[in-house]
Amino acid sequence: MARSTHVRTSDGTRLHAVVEGPDDAPLTVVLAHGWTLTHASWAAQVAALTATGAEHPVRTVTYDQRGHGRSERGAAVLSIDLLGDDLARVLAQTAPEGPVVLVGHSMGGMTVMALAASRPELFGGRVVGVLLTGTSAGGLSVPPPGRVPGLARAVRRGQGAFLAHAARHPARFERLRRLAPPTAALHRRQVRGFLFGVRPPRQAVLECARMIHDTPIEVIAAFFPAIMTHDKSRALSALSGVPVSILCGSLDKLTPVSHTRALAAALPHARVHIEAGCGHMLQTERPDVVSGRLRELVADVHPAVPRTEVGP
């Protein structure tokens, strides 16, 4: 049964979290979602891990990143490093002992890398495995191979300028948003074209559109430069001592395959899977693929590992 709880961050912000699975499970899986999404984007993976009769019983923790879903934004300047600190608090308050697998999608993957940068001692200790999907260690402002550099930079600048303008006039932008609700065909076409691949499930597109629509424009705008300037390539060595799985859709437009290949080059021991015909929302577009890879990782690390405590 799912249990809602709250996590208090270092700056006093309250994050909404959901715990599922038996409290005495020998392993906890903590899943961090991406930009403009919520903890619900992991519903299929949580169901797969906590299903009755699962071979490797686990406890799962999902949470809404600050400013998303039911979590407060707080007064601090939004950054990926701040999200890494938030994740440390989530671990300390929802999984204070026992081994943990960390899972991150997109900005959630960057959150895991930020934690690795600030708390490398956790990896290979408390953290016994990591799964990253549709994410990047940095360089998202650099045009990927095959793109026209000038055009790609112009698109990024245009996106940044649009979001900055919307953040300065949030009320006006929110009124415009209401003209194109998630159920509107135009909205769904935009979400499908930007975030999904070939023939995605209709319900997955609609649920994604709803999450994006419900995320305040100020939060979307504030995280855009944070994501563009994120660079944790030097922190990846902290992951070298734990099993790592890296997944990506072959048609991912937000974090193209080149970023997955860069992660794989930095972590040559990692298992890498590129799903053909799939976009950025791999865990909802092809949920069985992500759930299957996550179950494999859980099977690899499911323990008897001595319980140790972790502080905030």
Rosetta silent file (secondary structure, phi, psi, omega in degrees, C-alpha in Angstrom):
SEQUENCE: MARSTHVRTSDGTRLHAVVEGPDDAPLTVVLAHGWTLTHASWAAQVAALTATGAEHPVRTVTYDQRGHGRSERGAAVLSIDLLGDDLARVLAQTAPEGPVVLVGHSMGGMTVMALAASRPELFGGRVVGVLLTGTSAGGLSVPPPGRVPGLARAVRRGQGAFLAHAARHPARFERLRRLAPPTAALHRRQVRGFLFGVRPPRQAVLECARMIHDTPIEVIAAFFPAIMTHDKSRALSALSGVPVSILCGSLDKLTPVSHTRALAAALPHARVHIEAGCGHMLQTERPDVVSGRLRELVADVHPAVPRTEVGP
SCORE:     score description
SCORE:     0.000 S_00000001
   1 L     0.000  137.732 -179.884    0.000    0.000    0.000 S_00000001
   2 L   -75.219  137.252  177.625    1.283    3.466   -0.869 S_00000001
   3 E  -124.962  122.992  177.635    2.051    5.791    2.044 S_00000001
   4 E   -83.368  144.473  177.275    2.484    9.524    1.521 S_00000001
   5 E  -148.341  177.789  177.988    5.039   11.377    3.589 S_00000001
   6 E  -128.442  145.876  177.746    6.987   14.624    3.550 S_00000001
   7 E  -116.265  130.978  178.392   10.699   15.316    3.452 S_00000001
   8 E   -97.752  122.689 -176.959   12.113   18.534    4.910 S_00000001
   9 L   -83.492  177.014 -177.260   15.080   19.859    2.920 S_00000001
  10 L   -64.900  -24.331  178.434   18.102   21.772    4.221 S_00000001
  11 L  -101.130   13.192  175.185   16.399   25.110    3.457 S_00000001
  12 L    87.002    2.759  179.242   13.105   24.070    5.071 S_00000001
  13 L   -73.132  142.603 -178.989   11.244   23.258    1.854 S_00000001
  14 E  -101.238  123.663  178.827    8.708   20.444    2.118 S_00000001
  15 E  -105.380  140.003  176.256    8.839   17.713   -0.524 S_00000001
  16 E   -86.723  131.377  179.887    6.038   15.234   -1.166 S_00000001
  17 E  -133.968  155.560  179.080    7.155   11.598   -1.208 S_00000001
  18 E  -130.584  128.159  179.983    5.431    8.240   -1.616 S_00000001
  19 E  -111.114  132.682  176.729    6.666    4.988   -0.081 S_00000001
  20 E  -134.026  154.841  179.942    5.476    1.600   -1.333 S_00000001
  21 L    95.324  168.851 -175.591    6.390   -1.971   -0.476 S_00000001
  22 L   -67.434  137.759  179.742    7.211   -3.681    2.832 S_00000001
  23 L   -64.161  -24.680 -178.742    9.050   -1.602    5.420 S_00000001
  24 L   -95.941   13.627  177.858   11.296   -4.572    6.198 S_00000001
  25 L   -60.191  143.167 -175.787   12.352   -5.113    2.575 S_00000001
  26 L   -76.624   -5.140 -177.942   16.123   -5.654    2.343 S_00000001
  27 L  -144.729  139.280  175.226   16.532   -3.078   -0.455 S_00000001
  28 E  -114.174  134.624  175.978   15.068    0.368   -1.162 S_00000001
  29 E  -110.956  120.872 -179.199   14.798    1.815   -4.672 S_00000001
  30 E  -109.594  125.167 -173.127   14.588    5.623   -4.810 S_00000001
  31 E  -117.236  125.820 -179.386   13.395    7.117   -8.099 S_00000001
  32 E  -109.460  126.113 -175.492   13.913   10.768   -9.118 S_00000001
  33 L   -86.380  175.080 -175.999   11.777   12.172  -11.946 S_00000001
  34 L   -95.630  178.460  179.907   12.599   14.636  -14.692 S_00000001
  35 L   -55.434  131.000  176.660   11.938   18.284  -15.521 S_00000001
  36 L    72.596    5.840 -177.675    8.215   19.237  -15.630 S_00000001
  37 L  -107.526 -167.473  175.623    7.111   15.768  -14.442 S_00000001
  38 L  -141.655  178.774  178.874    6.104   14.250  -11.082 S_00000001
  39 H   -59.800  -24.011 -177.395    6.697   11.089   -9.087 S_00000001
  40 H   -65.875  -16.138  178.735    3.770    9.535  -11.012 S_00000001
  41 H   -66.073  -13.024  178.825    5.991    9.176  -14.086 S_00000001
  42 H  -101.073   13.058 -172.941    7.470    6.109  -12.337 S_00000001
  43 H   -55.224  -44.103 -177.094    4.113    4.368  -11.738 S_00000001
  44 H   -65.626  -39.061 -178.572    4.829    1.402  -14.018 S_00000001
  45 H   -71.036  -39.669  176.903    8.261    0.747  -12.502 S_00000001
  46 H   -61.760  -43.998  179.315    6.970    0.983   -8.925 S_00000001
  47 H   -61.053  -41.110 -179.265    4.187   -1.461   -9.764 S_00000001
  48 H   -66.277  -37.369 -176.808    6.674   -3.891  -11.311 S_00000001
  49 H   -78.474  -29.413 -174.391    9.014   -3.778   -8.321 S_00000001
  50 H  -106.404    9.756 -178.616    6.367   -4.042   -5.608 S_00000001
  51 L   -59.918  144.781  177.117    4.034   -6.564   -7.262 S_00000001
  52 L   -58.605  130.131  179.337    2.796   -9.374   -5.042 S_00000001
  53 L    85.438    7.994  178.392    5.049  -12.371   -5.422 S_00000001
  54 L   -57.375  139.699 -175.044    7.977  -10.393   -6.850 S_00000001
  55 L   -63.368  -36.319 -178.084   11.121  -12.508   -6.803 S_00000001
  56 L  -122.181   91.159 -176.201   13.168   -9.764   -5.150 S_00000001
  57 L   -62.594  133.272  178.892   10.988   -7.792   -2.703 S_00000001
  58 L  -136.579  166.014  172.626   11.915   -4.148   -2.471 S_00000001
  59 E  -110.362  137.693  179.542   10.620   -0.948   -0.995 S_00000001
  60 E  -115.886  148.053  173.400   10.278    2.039   -3.350 S_00000001
  61 E  -129.790  119.652  170.623   10.425    5.766   -2.685 S_00000001
  62 E  -116.767  154.419 -178.915    9.276    8.258   -5.278 S_00000001
  63 E  -152.878  157.436  176.026    9.047   11.984   -4.669 S_00000001
  64 L   -88.750  123.283  175.243    8.168   15.239   -6.390 S_00000001
  65 L   -59.498  154.700 -175.435   11.199   17.390   -7.082 S_00000001
  66 L   -56.952  136.188 -177.700   10.921   20.868   -5.587 S_00000001
  67 L    83.701   -7.265 -179.283    8.426   23.053   -7.425 S_00000001
  68 L  -110.343  152.498  174.975    6.878   20.010   -9.109 S_00000001
  69 L    54.538 -126.560 -176.988    3.732   18.083   -8.228 S_00000001
  70 L  -100.503   12.993  178.720    2.826   18.503   -4.571 S_00000001
  71 L   -91.947  146.256  175.333    6.261   19.704   -3.437 S_00000001
  72 L   -70.910  156.721  176.270    7.003   23.259   -2.409 S_00000001
  73 L   -83.130  -41.380 -174.451    9.432   25.311   -4.459 S_00000001
  74 L    82.591  173.355 -175.853   11.199   27.028   -1.570 S_00000001
  75 L   -96.802  -10.275 -176.305   13.033   30.331   -1.675 S_00000001
  76 L   -70.782  154.084  173.432   16.452   29.054   -2.783 S_00000001
  77 L   -64.885  128.251 -175.261   17.807   29.616   -6.288 S_00000001
  78 L   -74.679  131.393 -179.670   16.912   26.466   -8.237 S_00000001
  79 L  -153.843  163.418  176.692   19.891   24.400   -9.368 S_00000001
  80 H   -68.605  -36.241  177.055   20.871   20.803  -10.027 S_00000001
  81 H   -60.338  -39.576  177.624   23.228   20.910   -7.034 S_00000001
  82 H   -62.553  -39.101  177.722   20.269   21.875   -4.833 S_00000001
  83 H   -64.958  -35.421  175.736   18.356   18.857   -6.169 S_00000001
  84 H   -62.566  -40.685  176.482   21.318   16.653   -5.233 S_00000001
  85 H   -65.473  -39.268  176.325   21.124   17.986   -1.690 S_00000001
  86 H   -59.768  -42.105 -179.748   17.370   17.334   -1.704 S_00000001
  87 H   -63.394  -38.000  176.166   18.006   13.728   -2.714 S_00000001
  88 H   -59.606  -38.838  178.205   20.414   13.315    0.208 S_00000001
  89 H   -68.919  -38.978  176.917   17.587   14.466    2.490 S_00000001
  90 H   -59.663  -44.641  178.456   15.137   12.072    0.850 S_00000001
  91 H   -61.928  -47.114 -175.466   17.548    9.213    1.543 S_00000001
  92 H   -63.942  -33.687 -172.858   18.170   10.279    5.141 S_00000001
  93 H   -98.210  -23.363 -179.154   14.482   10.640    5.977 S_00000001
  94 H  -110.769  -19.556  178.753   12.815    7.857    3.980 S_00000001
  95 L  -141.069   64.856 -172.414   15.580    5.243    3.784 S_00000001
  96 L   -70.304  -11.871  177.901   17.844    5.941    6.761 S_00000001
  97 E  -148.241  161.267  178.845   19.390    2.474    6.732 S_00000001
  98 L    89.184  163.067 -178.145   20.030   -0.418    4.393 S_00000001
  99 L   -70.185  151.087 -175.165   21.224   -0.591    0.781 S_00000001
 100 E  -134.730  140.213  167.133   19.697    1.680   -1.846 S_00000001
 101 E  -106.929  131.449  178.399   19.397    1.688   -5.637 S_00000001
 102 E  -103.547  135.647 -179.805   19.062    5.153   -7.178 S_00000001
 103 E  -127.879  132.570 -179.492   17.096    5.682  -10.393 S_00000001
 104 E  -140.411  133.927  175.398   16.978    8.960  -12.302 S_00000001
 105 E  -110.861  129.406  173.947   15.269   10.129  -15.479 S_00000001
 106 L    54.529 -117.378  178.323   16.444   13.268  -17.285 S_00000001
 107 H   -60.659  -27.839  175.758   16.809   15.972  -14.583 S_00000001
 108 H   -66.233  -36.573  174.420   16.419   13.138  -12.066 S_00000001
 109 H   -64.958  -39.419  176.184   19.528   11.486  -13.502 S_00000001
 110 H   -63.231  -35.366  176.947   21.349   14.811  -13.125 S_00000001
 111 H   -61.249  -43.725  177.386   20.130   14.856   -9.516 S_00000001
 112 H   -61.642  -42.252  179.009   21.798   11.480   -8.913 S_00000001
 113 H   -65.574  -36.350  177.370   25.023   12.806  -10.460 S_00000001
 114 H   -64.714  -38.535  175.780   24.864   15.904   -8.252 S_00000001
 115 H   -64.700  -40.264  178.449   24.587   13.646   -5.201 S_00000001
 116 H   -62.107  -34.567  179.712   27.587   11.655   -6.463 S_00000001
 117 H   -70.240  -38.852 -175.212   29.548   14.901   -6.737 S_00000001
 118 H   -91.434  -26.831 -177.703   28.729   16.070   -3.214 S_00000001
 119 L  -132.628   59.955 -176.320   28.546   12.702   -1.414 S_00000001
 120 H   -61.396  -24.054 -178.285   30.790   10.250   -3.303 S_00000001
 121 H   -66.597  -17.885  178.751   31.257    8.157   -0.149 S_00000001
 122 H   -72.279  -25.958 -172.301   27.634    6.985   -0.433 S_00000001
 123 E   -88.693  118.308 -170.872   28.303    5.169   -3.715 S_00000001
 124 L    97.150  -10.369  173.199   29.634    1.703   -3.066 S_00000001
 125 L  -108.817  -96.825  176.401   28.459    2.090    0.534 S_00000001
 126 L   -65.207  -44.549 -177.195   24.766    2.858    0.971 S_00000001
 127 E   -85.598  116.140 -174.133   24.147    3.186   -2.759 S_00000001
 128 E  -108.130   -2.580  178.627   24.659   -0.249   -4.331 S_00000001
 129 E  -169.249  154.566 -178.583   23.333    0.407   -7.846 S_00000001
 130 E  -140.472  134.521  170.675   22.288    3.191  -10.220 S_00000001
 131 E  -122.019  127.018  179.666   19.985    3.289  -13.244 S_00000001
 132 E  -119.353  133.380  178.630   20.009    6.380  -15.464 S_00000001
 133 E  -136.087  134.197  177.305   17.585    6.932  -18.331 S_00000001
 134 L    54.710   51.743 -174.807   17.304    9.770  -20.834 S_00000001
 135 L  -138.522 -177.527 -174.258   19.885   11.935  -19.102 S_00000001
 136 L  -151.006  146.974  174.722   23.201   13.713  -19.529 S_00000001
 137 L   -88.392   -4.614  179.079   26.345   14.464  -17.541 S_00000001
 138 E   145.407  171.402  177.352   26.600   17.879  -19.208 S_00000001
 139 L    83.446   22.178 -178.819   27.076   19.742  -22.451 S_00000001
 140 L   -70.449  -17.633  177.050   23.421   20.067  -23.394 S_00000001
 141 L   -79.889   -9.999  179.331   24.081   23.558  -24.735 S_00000001
 142 L   -90.535  128.638 -179.274   26.477   22.052  -27.308 S_00000001
 143 L   -59.417  133.781  178.322   24.768   20.918  -30.545 S_00000001
 144 L   -69.899  162.099  178.682   24.818   17.110  -30.884 S_00000001
 145 L   -55.571  138.917  177.943   26.527   15.458  -33.864 S_00000001
 146 L    94.058  -14.957  177.884   24.563   15.815  -37.079 S_00000001
 147 L   -90.353  151.775  173.782   22.857   19.058  -36.107 S_00000001
 148 L   -75.024  115.397 -171.434   23.604   22.375  -37.769 S_00000001
 149 H   -54.784  -48.659 -177.740   25.525   24.145  -34.958 S_00000001
 150 H   -61.775  -41.082 -179.890   24.225   27.648  -35.606 S_00000001
 151 H   -67.191  -44.019 -179.045   20.631   26.497  -35.916 S_00000001
 152 H   -62.446  -41.568  178.661   20.796   24.312  -32.802 S_00000001
 153 H   -66.900  -37.124  178.700   22.243   27.172  -30.733 S_00000001
 154 H   -64.138  -39.120  177.733   19.593   29.532  -32.058 S_00000001
 155 H   -63.055  -45.372  179.390   16.871   27.083  -30.997 S_00000001
 156 H   -61.735  -43.793  179.482   18.347   26.830  -27.483 S_00000001
 157 H   -63.160  -39.946  178.784   18.593   30.620  -27.237 S_00000001
 158 H   -63.665  -41.784  178.008   15.023   30.941  -28.447 S_00000001
 159 H   -61.518  -45.345 -179.457   13.804   28.434  -25.867 S_00000001
 160 H   -63.178  -43.099 -179.537   15.644   30.271  -23.099 S_00000001
 161 H   -65.315  -40.909  179.460   14.341   33.678  -24.175 S_00000001
 162 H   -62.981  -45.997 -178.413   10.761   32.389  -24.400 S_00000001
 163 H   -67.919  -37.375  177.533   10.878   30.821  -20.939 S_00000001
 164 H   -63.714  -41.096  177.659   12.516   33.890  -19.406 S_00000001
 165 H   -64.035  -43.585  179.593    9.770   36.067  -20.897 S_00000001
 166 H   -63.369  -36.566  179.468    7.079   33.702  -19.612 S_00000001
 167 H   -68.259  -29.767  177.964    8.629   33.766  -16.127 S_00000001
 168 H   -76.082  -21.760 -178.626    8.478   37.564  -16.086 S_00000001
 169 L  -130.612   60.215 -172.576    4.793   37.449  -17.011 S_00000001
 170 H   -62.591  -40.126 -177.898    3.521   34.234  -15.370 S_00000001
 171 H   -62.075  -43.227  179.211   -0.125   35.274  -15.027 S_00000001
 172 H   -63.157  -43.253 -177.966   -0.370   36.141  -18.714 S_00000001
 173 H   -66.672  -40.631 -179.491    1.322   32.900  -19.715 S_00000001
 174 H   -64.696  -33.881  175.590   -0.889   30.778  -17.447 S_00000001
 175 H   -63.303  -41.391  177.953   -3.982   32.365  -19.042 S_00000001
 176 H   -65.244  -38.331  179.052   -2.653   31.352  -22.451 S_00000001
 177 H   -59.637  -38.165 -177.979   -1.947   27.861  -21.160 S_00000001
 178 H   -65.426  -18.880  177.434   -5.565   27.433  -20.164 S_00000001
 179 L   -74.773  -18.492  179.756   -6.530   27.896  -23.808 S_00000001
 180 L  -130.010   74.984 -179.603   -4.657   24.673  -24.648 S_00000001
 181 L   -66.497  168.519 -178.128   -5.351   22.154  -21.852 S_00000001
 182 L   -56.598  -27.467 -179.528   -3.684   18.721  -21.861 S_00000001
 183 L   -79.623  -11.034 -179.309   -6.685   17.216  -23.610 S_00000001
 184 L   -68.856  139.029 -177.041   -6.380   19.647  -26.536 S_00000001
 185 H   -59.841  -39.877 -179.361   -5.142   17.994  -29.741 S_00000001
 186 H   -62.012  -45.312 -179.685   -2.532   20.730  -30.342 S_00000001
 187 H   -60.955  -47.437 -178.078   -1.021   20.298  -26.890 S_00000001
 188 H   -64.755  -35.692  177.579   -0.852   16.519  -27.215 S_00000001
 189 H   -64.299  -40.394  179.855    0.729   16.767  -30.681 S_00000001
 190 H   -65.466  -44.889  179.684    3.435   19.059  -29.317 S_00000001
 191 H   -63.858  -44.462  179.965    4.162   16.786  -26.364 S_00000001
 192 H   -62.372  -45.751 -176.780    4.173   13.707  -28.573 S_00000001
 193 H   -67.125  -32.033 -175.080    6.462   15.281  -31.178 S_00000001
 194 H   -90.199  -32.649 -169.696    8.968   16.620  -28.674 S_00000001
 195 H  -114.964  -12.041 -175.167    9.082   13.881  -26.037 S_00000001
 196 L  -121.193  170.509 -178.759    7.979   10.630  -27.647 S_00000001
 197 L  -105.466 -134.603 -175.012    9.008    8.380  -30.494 S_00000001
 198 L   -85.213  124.378  175.550    7.120    6.209  -32.966 S_00000001
 199 L    49.921   59.232  177.995    3.511    5.283  -32.086 S_00000001
 200 L   -73.647  157.438  175.995    3.606    5.994  -28.330 S_00000001
 201 L   -60.978  132.362 -178.190    0.697    4.913  -26.129 S_00000001
 202 H   -56.635  -42.561 -178.057   -2.012    7.565  -26.236 S_00000001
 203 H   -64.866  -35.877  178.669   -2.493    7.450  -22.469 S_00000001
 204 H   -63.504  -41.595  178.363    1.231    7.979  -21.860 S_00000001
 205 H   -63.675  -45.019 -178.577    1.195   11.122  -23.996 S_00000001
 206 H   -63.492  -44.330 -179.940   -1.879   12.467  -22.195 S_00000001
 207 H   -64.238  -39.095  177.314   -0.450   11.802  -18.730 S_00000001
 208 H   -64.328  -44.124  178.897    2.808   13.499  -19.688 S_00000001
 209 H   -59.181  -39.680  179.370    0.903   16.492  -21.075 S_00000001
 210 H   -65.321  -43.059  179.704   -1.002   16.805  -17.800 S_00000001
 211 H   -62.877  -44.184  179.212    2.165   16.777  -15.699 S_00000001
 212 H   -62.579  -45.126 -177.664    3.796   19.442  -17.868 S_00000001
 213 H   -61.972  -32.064 -176.873    0.651   21.572  -17.844 S_00000001
 214 H   -85.070   -9.049  179.420    0.469   21.436  -14.041 S_00000001
 215 L   -82.735  124.126 -178.077    4.095   22.527  -13.519 S_00000001
 216 L   -57.164  140.654 -177.452    4.283   26.304  -12.815 S_00000001
 217 H   -61.394  -33.179  179.028    5.927   28.266  -15.583 S_00000001
 218 H   -62.380  -36.339  179.787    8.276   29.946  -13.093 S_00000001
 219 H   -71.361  -44.537  177.453    9.619   26.519  -12.109 S_00000001
 220 H   -57.149  -47.277 -176.973    9.982   25.382  -15.727 S_00000001
 221 H   -66.666  -39.656 -176.853   11.818   28.584  -16.613 S_00000001
 222 H   -67.728  -33.723 -178.241   14.103   28.529  -13.562 S_00000001
 223 H   -81.829  -18.142 -177.894   15.309   24.986  -14.190 S_00000001
 224 H   -58.431  -53.986  178.736   16.022   25.502  -17.910 S_00000001
 225 H   -64.594  -31.036  178.230   19.364   27.348  -17.434 S_00000001
 226 H   -62.464  -41.531  179.239   20.251   24.982  -14.579 S_00000001
 227 H   -69.283  -40.967 -178.323   19.853   22.008  -16.924 S_00000001
 228 H   -66.246  -33.032 -177.836   21.717   23.710  -19.768 S_00000001
 229 H   -95.882   -5.247  178.937   24.735   24.562  -17.572 S_00000001
 230 L   -55.909  131.409  175.636   24.727   21.255  -15.643 S_00000001
 231 E  -150.937  105.342  178.142   28.111   19.483  -15.857 S_00000001
 232 L  -122.329   27.190 -178.555   28.914   16.552  -13.606 S_00000001
 233 H   -60.941  -31.023 -179.554   31.219   14.702  -15.991 S_00000001
 234 H   -80.440  -11.431 -179.284   34.018   14.849  -13.415 S_00000001
 235 H   -92.047   -6.324 -174.118   31.817   13.344  -10.725 S_00000001
 236 H   -66.570  -20.063  179.014   31.069   10.149  -12.633 S_00000001
 237 H   -60.209  -24.476  178.429   34.068    8.382  -11.104 S_00000001
 238 H   -64.743  -22.982 -179.745   31.974    8.037   -7.931 S_00000001
 239 H   -88.555   -2.267 -174.175   29.759    5.611   -9.870 S_00000001
 240 H   -69.884  -17.728 -177.716   32.648    3.403  -10.943 S_00000001
 241 H   -98.392    7.282  179.498   32.311    1.183   -7.889 S_00000001
 242 L  -130.686  153.772  174.051   28.644    0.244   -8.304 S_00000001
 243 L   -62.111  136.201 -178.220   26.639   -1.529  -11.027 S_00000001
 244 E  -131.580  136.012  170.533   25.188    1.035  -13.433 S_00000001
 245 E  -117.953  136.422 -178.785   22.576    0.723  -16.176 S_00000001
 246 E  -125.706  126.275 -177.862   22.151    3.498  -18.749 S_00000001
 247 E  -125.800  152.863  178.527   19.116    3.682  -21.034 S_00000001
 248 E  -160.747  148.239  171.669   18.059    6.042  -23.797 S_00000001
 249 E   -84.493  140.648 -177.027   15.549    6.248  -26.628 S_00000001
 250 L   -65.095  -21.028 -178.131   17.090    6.379  -30.091 S_00000001
 251 L  -108.185   19.388 -179.328   14.833    9.341  -30.975 S_00000001
 252 L   -63.247  121.655  179.591   15.379   11.316  -27.753 S_00000001
 253 L   -93.704  -25.359 -178.362   15.411   15.025  -28.644 S_00000001
 254 L   -80.216  -47.996  177.804   16.076   16.426  -25.159 S_00000001
 255 L  -125.789   82.052 -172.827   19.063   14.274  -24.200 S_00000001
 256 L   -57.473  165.103 -176.711   20.191   12.742  -27.496 S_00000001
 257 H   -54.316  -30.665  179.617   21.930    9.396  -27.803 S_00000001
 258 H   -57.573  -30.810  178.964   25.318   11.151  -27.943 S_00000001
 259 H   -74.265  -35.142  174.117   24.920   11.959  -24.238 S_00000001
 260 H   -64.937  -40.875  178.896   24.250    8.321  -23.394 S_00000001
 261 H   -65.296  -35.238  177.468   27.375    7.364  -25.338 S_00000001
 262 H   -66.390  -41.026  175.512   29.370    9.955  -23.392 S_00000001
 263 H   -61.614  -43.214 -179.151   28.105    8.457  -20.124 S_00000001
 264 H   -63.850  -36.878  178.806   29.004    4.973  -21.353 S_00000001
 265 H   -66.270  -35.616  179.893   32.515    6.110  -22.268 S_00000001
 266 H   -78.697  -22.057 -178.469   33.009    7.506  -18.769 S_00000001
 267 L  -127.504   72.110 -173.139   31.525    4.375  -17.170 S_00000001
 268 L   -63.116  -16.307  178.464   32.784    1.469  -19.309 S_00000001
 269 L   -82.948   -9.253 -174.005   31.482   -1.115  -16.827 S_00000001
 270 L   -72.161  149.836  168.754   27.882    0.102  -17.266 S_00000001
 271 E   -83.992  130.427 -176.525   25.185   -1.815  -19.097 S_00000001
 272 E  -121.861  135.590  177.096   23.882    0.359  -21.916 S_00000001
 273 E  -137.306  125.870  174.802   20.628   -0.008  -23.816 S_00000001
 274 E  -111.333  116.540 -175.396   19.353    2.236  -26.615 S_00000001
 275 E   -87.780  116.437 -176.307   15.695    1.568  -27.374 S_00000001
 276 L   -64.738  138.395  174.042   14.929    1.907  -31.087 S_00000001
 277 L    73.609   11.741 -175.525   12.114    4.230  -32.118 S_00000001
 278 L  -112.465  150.980 -179.322   11.609    5.634  -28.643 S_00000001
 279 L   -98.617 -150.299 -173.757   11.816    9.220  -27.392 S_00000001
 280 L   -72.031  -30.873 -174.209   12.704   10.926  -24.134 S_00000001
 281 L   -90.092   55.797 -173.274    9.884    9.417  -22.045 S_00000001
 282 H   -57.823  -39.789 -174.634   11.260    5.896  -22.159 S_00000001
 283 H   -71.508  -17.457  174.844    9.796    4.801  -18.807 S_00000001
 284 H  -107.937  -27.018  178.217    6.235    5.597  -19.934 S_00000001
 285 H   -75.761  -41.751  176.922    6.570    4.979  -23.679 S_00000001
 286 L  -129.646   65.966 -172.888    8.197    1.561  -23.225 S_00000001
 287 H   -58.489  -34.891 -178.197    7.607    0.882  -19.510 S_00000001
 288 H   -65.535  -31.654  179.185    8.409   -2.834  -19.738 S_00000001
 289 H   -65.165  -50.022 -178.992   11.886   -2.059  -21.083 S_00000001
 290 H   -66.955  -43.282  179.391   12.789    0.195  -18.159 S_00000001
 291 H   -61.449  -40.602  179.240   11.091   -2.076  -15.615 S_00000001
 292 H   -63.613  -44.893  179.012   12.936   -5.091  -17.005 S_00000001
 293 H   -66.627  -34.493  178.411   16.333   -3.396  -16.827 S_00000001
 294 H   -69.574  -39.639  176.605   15.560   -2.172  -13.331 S_00000001
 295 H   -63.217  -38.599  176.220   14.587   -5.673  -12.198 S_00000001
 296 H   -59.566  -45.192 -179.807   17.880   -6.974  -13.630 S_00000001
 297 H   -64.044  -43.644  178.774   19.801   -4.383  -11.642 S_00000001
 298 H   -60.525  -42.442  178.789   17.850   -5.187   -8.480 S_00000001
 299 H   -61.339  -36.796 -179.515   18.559   -8.901   -8.958 S_00000001
 300 H   -65.809  -35.189 -171.623   22.284   -8.138   -9.277 S_00000001
 301 H  -111.252   -2.284 -176.420   22.485   -6.188   -6.026 S_00000001
 302 L   -62.803  126.018 -157.633   19.680   -7.683   -3.926 S_00000001
 303 L  -115.463  171.413  132.747   21.463   -8.441   -0.738 S_00000001
 304 L  -123.116   98.363  179.829   22.223   -9.403    2.400 S_00000001
 305 L  -114.685  134.425  179.844   24.113   -6.236    3.043 S_00000001
 306 L   -58.657  139.250  179.637   24.730   -5.018    6.591 S_00000001
 307 L   -77.486  131.589  176.664   22.504   -2.064    7.499 S_00000001
 308 L  -132.791  153.737 -176.829   24.332    1.226    8.082 S_00000001
 309 E   -92.268  155.289  175.041   23.004    4.654    8.852 S_00000001
 310 L  -131.302  136.712  178.634   23.377    7.799    6.750 S_00000001
 311 L   -87.177  175.282 -179.903   23.083   11.335    8.032 S_00000001
 312 L   -68.115    0.000    0.000   21.470   14.275    6.292 S_00000001
